[in-house]
Structures are given as C-alpha cells and as structure tokens.
C-alpha cells in the first residue's frame, strides 16, 4: 500500500472501524455503509495545475473524483470483500488494481455505487455478467479499464435500477450490445458515457431506440456517416455529446425538433454542413425554454444569424466558432438574458459591436465574449460598465479603429485580446487595477511609453504582447516583478535603453518547479476549464497556441533600439525556450552564461553590434534548432557541436567567423585564413540585401 497522504493512519487493528477515515457506518445497524478511498479535496492554490482545479470544481458539483491519493498498486481484490452484504458505496477509482474476476461483486447484494476507474480489467472477463445482472446497482464507473468488445452479449434479466454507466476511455469498437437489452428492462432514465473509445462505424440504429436515454456521450471516437432522422426518438435526452468525431458529416435532420427536453448539445469538431438558420429553426420548435448550451464549433455551417436566436431565453453557452457564418451580428443576440459564453470567432460576421454590447439585457451575465477573426468595424463602444462578470474578451483580427474606451478599464478582465486591428492612442491607466492573465495589443498603432502600470500587482500576468506598435521609452523596471510571466513580446517598436539585469527575477522563465503548465480560466457554464490561446512568433513564424500555451516560454525584444550589452544575468532564465534580441544596437560580447539555458530552441542575435567570439558554452544548447548571429562583428572559430554545425551559412554571415558550417577555414589561432593573410574578410564586406530584406 502506498499512502502518501497518511489516509490510513486511523485504521488501527482492534479499534472501531466505523471511526476509520473513509469508512461510513449505518446509524442504526452499525454495518459498513460506505467505503471511500478517494481524496477529500480542499480548494487549490490560485496557480495550481489545471487538473487540480478541474477535480475540485467537479467535487463541488457532487461528482466523484477518479484520482485517488491512496494507491493500491497491482493488487487483486480479496474475495472476502464480497462478504460486505450491507455495503452501498465502494469507490476504488484511480488506483492500479488488477482483478481477474468480478465474482466478489455478487456478494455485495446491497451495492448501489461502484467505481473501479483506472483498474486493469482486461483479464476480468466476467465483468459484464456480474455487474449488468446486479440487482441493486445504480451507478457503475469503469472508465479507463482496458475493456474491449464483449464477444458474447449476455441476456440481462434482473438489473432494472442502473442509472449511470460510465465506460469512457476503453477500447470498444462498437457499442456493447448488452446495453440495449439492459435498457429494455429499465425503469429509470439512463446516463451513458462511451467517450474516448474506438467506435468506428456509423451510429447504430439500435442506439436511436433508447428512448429512456437521458445523457449520451459518444464524443472523441471515430464515428462516421450522417446522423439519422431516428435521433428524434431519443425523447428523454437532455444532454447529447457527439463532439470530435471528425468523420460525422452531412446535414442535421429536422427531427431534432422532437428533442423537447434537450438542455445541452455538442456537435463540435465535425463536418456538419447545414444552414445555421435551419438548425435554429429545428431547435426552436420544441426546446426554446430548455436549451442551455449549444456547441457547433469547427463545422461547415453557413448562412447568417437570425432573430430567432434571441428566443432561447435560457441559453447560457453558445459556440459557433470556425464556421462559414456571415452577415451582421443580430440585435436579437442581445436578448439572450442568460448568455454567459458567446464565441463566434473565425467567421465572416460584420457590422459594429454597439447593439451587442450596449443594448443587451445579458450585460451582467456575460463572462466570455469571443468575436475575433471576423469583419467587425468601427470603434469599440464605451458602455462596458455593467459587464462586471466579463473576464475574457477577444476582439482580435477585425477592422476596429479608435482608442480603447474608458469604460473598458472599469471591468475586471483577466484576458484582453485586441490583436491585429487599427487602434491607436495610449493604453488607459485604469488597467492598473486589474489582475490580467493575458494581454495582447499586438499589430495596432498604439503609442506612448511602455506602461508603468505593468508591475507586481499584475503578478498573474503570463502572456504580454505589445508587438508591432509605436511604443517608445524604456522597458519599465517594475516589469521584472512579473513572476508568472512566461511570454513577453515587445518586438517591432521604438523602445530604447538597456536590457535590465533584473530580468533574472522573471521566475516563470527561471524556475518552473512551482508553476502550472496550463493557462486557463474557469467558465461557469461548463464543468471544465477553458484554455486561453495566444499567437506567438517563434523561430520566425507565427503560430497559435492553446492547450499547450502554458508549456511555452519566450522573450522577443527584436527590432527596437536597445543599447548596451546583453546582461549576463539573462543566463539565469534557464526555462526559456526562445530568445530573440535581433535588430537592435546591442554591443559587447555574447555572455558565456547563455550556454546555461539548456532548454533553448531558438536564439536570435542577428543585426546588432556584437563582437568577440561565439562562446563555447553555446555548444551546450542541445535543443537549439533556430540560430542566427548574422551581421555583427563576431570573430573566431564557430564552436563545435552537433547543433551549430547543422545551420545554414546565412545564420553566421556578415561576421569574421570561420570553421564549419562555413567553407572558410581557420588558422591555428582560430582566425579566418583570408583575414590572417589580407587583414580583411571578403565575406564581411558583402551584404546580402535580399536576406536583410
């Protein structure tokens, strides 16, 4: 037994087992009633990893936690566990059990809840017979247990009580046929979860006959074909999740109009081709009052939004991102008084934001608003005062103009993205009152000094991008106090002064041992975390990072007017993946301490006034795959390493360097032979203007 949290310290032989932690006894009979070896969760630290927050939020909602702090490694379940005939609740989820039989379950005649998630049940061939035939079982959780297709479906004739069946994360290539015979006996609505299996055909017709099905998740499989008109038979369904079946295609049947109890529908990440107005028409016939969440992101929906959308009064979550929807944002969307999450990014919507922002009864409810990568124009309206719950605002890559309105500085945003617009002016000082996680003002026309309010109060700030604007002045000394900052991009501005030695205080770039590897926010409309995304320029290319954003650390100060030397203290940022100081006025030697940054993948120092030799310590950068020191005054032999000799000549040109990968040889003193002979370097005098351009 491995018990790192000392959970079993109270399990003393000879004592009253009803007093043991994890054991609950019946008040009157004294029989063992519950056995719970899952952890009791306390609220995590604000910057705790994603999975800790996810588990905590599920526990608050009454969900069972599958990650136990008590590990039962590779143990068989003892047969005498089946003697607990009065046991109602058994949770061994998240352990490493390897039972070879389920015979012990038959003795637990009062059992109502059983969780063996994470156990290896691949050898327990009788799991189906002994659980599906159990007389009292209400909830069965066997996720991630290595289960595969049942070779011989059983005839179920006793279980009528099963309500929750979780078989997610297994190896089923088809829906177990025994589920259908089980369903015919049921007197309760069934919750069925087959997420993350290997279902690889069309949705079986027999699935559409389960009219007592309340919750169905077949997400993240390989289902294909179209959704049958028979889906209208699922008259009890409240939650339907078919997302991330990338081969599901075609138009949606109009029989969706018969799903009168539908609360949540997720058909994202598929190839659904339909008109958004036709979809809304079908859903509006029966579930105007019930629908709370609709996710159709990453499909091929077309057409324009209609006024009908405003009739779904209880709709709290709506994602239509990455489709082909066009036309104006309808005024009726503002009538969605319960709407908390609205994402229509990467479509072709046009018009202004005024009606949506200023004339909306849902102003107080909205928590996340994503309208990036559309054709929205005009100025950002100045009427944000009543959106006090708004935490995530993404208006990037539109055609917005004007200044940031003052009222936007009076709501407690944690993420603001205005990337790639035509906005101008200084950043408002009212932002100093916020605790941002991410700020992206890149590719606009903002001006003035880099704001002084970026200081220790913004200790949550992880991503800051002011790239491609007209900012000037020095980098504020207080920016060194941003201990959680992982990505800093100030490139392509008019920033001057020196690189501060205090950059060594940027803890997240120096030591990630206590840092989260995820950048996320909690969205109340869903029981999952919402990963933030950002565009980063690394290795000369621009890519969008989302779930992996928290893994990346980068600093880009290129194309400014920075002077002085590269401080040796920058070498303490040993967690940094990408450093770009190109196209400045930096002088002096490349500090030897850069060789300590052994995780570095990209290093850009080109087009400066650096001199001396490339330090031998750079040979320690074994992950380096992008390197450029061209157009400096560097001399001597290029250090020998697997990485440095793999780069093209242009990474070193415009210097007085010699040795591989250059064809220019060095003499015994490490000086280029032509310099030693003639006192000048023909390579250094030739500038490849195509490359500079």
C-alpha positions, 0 to 999 in steps of 0.5 A: 500500500502506498499512502502518501497522504497518511489516509490510513493512519486511523485504521488501527487493528482492534479499534472501531472501524466505523471511526476509520477515515473513509469508512461510513457506518449505518446509524442504526445497524452499525454495518459498513455503509460506505467505503471511500478511498478517494481524496477529500479535496480542499480548494487549490492554490490560485496557480495550481495545475489545471487538473487540480482545479478541474477535480475540485470544481467537479467535487463541488458539483457532487461528482466523484473524483477518479484520482485517488491519493491512496494507491493500491498498486497491482493488487487483486481484490480479496474475495472476502470483500464480497462478504460486505452484504450491507455495503452501498458505496465502494469507490476504488477509482484511480488506483492500479488494481488488477482483478481477474474476476468480478465474482466478489461483486455478487456478494455485495447484494446491497451495492448501489455505487461502484467505481473501479476507474483506472483498474486493469480489467482486461483479464476480468472477463466476467465483468459484464455478467456480474455487474449488468445482472446486479440487482441493486446497482445504480451507478457503475464507473469503469472508465479507463479499464482496458475493456474491449468488445464483449464477444458474447452479449449476455441476456440481462434479466434482473438489473432494472435500477442502473442509472449511470454507466460510465465506460469512457476511455476503453477500447470498444469498437462498437457499442456493447450490445448488452446495453440495449437489452439492459435498457429494455428492462429499465425503469429509470432514465439512463446516463451513458458515457462511451467517450474516448473509445474506438467506435468506428462505424456509423451510429447504430440504429439500435442506439436511436431506440433508447428512448429512456436515454437521458445523457449520451456521450459518444464524443472523441471516437471515430464515428462516421456517416450522417446522423439519422432522422431516428435521433428524434426518438431519443425523447428523454435526452437532455444532454447529447455529446457527439463532439470530435468525431471528425468523420460525422458529416452531412446535414442535421435532420429536422427531427431534432425538433422532437428533442423537447427536453434537450438542455445541452448539445455538442456537435463540435469538431465535425463536418456538419454542413447545414444552414445555421438558420435551419438548425435554429429553426429545428431547435426552436420548435420544441426546446426554446425554454430548455436549451442551455448550451449549444456547441457547433464549433469547427463545422461547415455551417453557413448562412447568417444569424437570425432573430430567432436566436434571441428566443432561447431565453435560457441559453447560457453557452453558445459556440459557433466558432470556425464556421462559414457564418456571415452577415451582421451580428443580430440585435436579437443576440442581445436578448439572450438574458442568460448568455454567459459564453458567446464565441463566434470567432473565425467567421465572416460576421460584420457590422459594429459591436454597439447593439451587442454590447450596449443594448443587451439585457445579458450585460451582467451575465456575460463572462466570455465574449469571443468575436475575433477573426471576423469583419467587425468595424468601427470603434469599440463602444464605451458602455462596458460598465455593467459587464462586471462578470466579463473576464475574457474578451477577444476582439482580435483580427477585425477592422476596429479603429479608435482608442480603447474606451474608458469604460473598458478599464472599469471591468475586471478582465483577466484576458484582453485580446485586441490583436491585429486591428487599427487602434491607436492612442495610449493604453488607459491607466485604469488597467492598473487595477486589474489582475490580467492573465493575458494581454495582447495589443499586438499589430495596432498603432498604439503609442506612448511609453511602455506602461508603468502600470505593468508591475507586481500587482499584475503578478498573474500576468503570463502572456504580454504582447505589445508587438508591432506598435509605436511604443517608445521609452524604456522597458519599465523596471517594475516589469521584472516583478512579473513572476508568472510571466512566461511570454513577453513580446515587445518586438517591432517598436521604438523602445530604447535603453538597456536590457535590465539585469533584473530580468533574472527575477522573471521566475516563470522563465527561471524556475518552473518547479512551482508553476502550472503548465496550463493557462486557463480560466474557469467558465461557469457554464461548463464543468471544465476549464477553458484554455486561453490561446495566444499567437506567438512568433517563434523561430520566425513564424507565427503560430497559435497556441492553446492547450499547450500555451502554458508549456511555452516560454519566450522573450522577443525584444527584436527590432527596437533600439536597445543599447548596451550589452546583453546582461549576463544575468539573462543566463539565469532564465534557464526555462526559456525556450526562445530568445530573440534580441535581433535588430537592435544596437546591442554591443559587447560580447555574447555572455558565456552564461547563455550556454546555461539555458539548456532548454533553448530552441531558438536564439536570435542575435542577428543585426546588432553590434556584437563582437568577440567570439561565439562562446563555447558554452553555446555548444551546450544548447542541445535543443537549439534548432533556430540560430542566427548571429548574422551581421555583427562583428563576431570573430573566431572559430564557430564552436563545435557541436552537433547543433551549430554545425547543422545551420545554414551559412546565412545564420553566421554571415556578415561576421569574421567567423570561420570553421564549419558550417562555413567553407572558410577555414581557420588558422591555428589561432582560430582566425579566418585564413583570408583575414590572417593573410589580407587583414580583411574578410571578403565575406564581411564586406558583402551584404546580402540585401535580399536576406536583410530584406 
